[in-house]
Amino acid sequence: GENGLPMFRYYLPDLVHLNTAGYAVWAEALRKTPALLA
């Protein structure tokens, strides 16, 4: 996340699992950066 810190707003309270917003951002990032999947 910003400044190297986790983006807590995207995580569930256990800070391990992404919440709905986190999954949406992660999926969008993957869609925009197909090179990471190569």
Secondary structure by P-SEA (a helix, b strand, c coil): cccccccccccccccccccaaaaaaaaaaaaacccccc
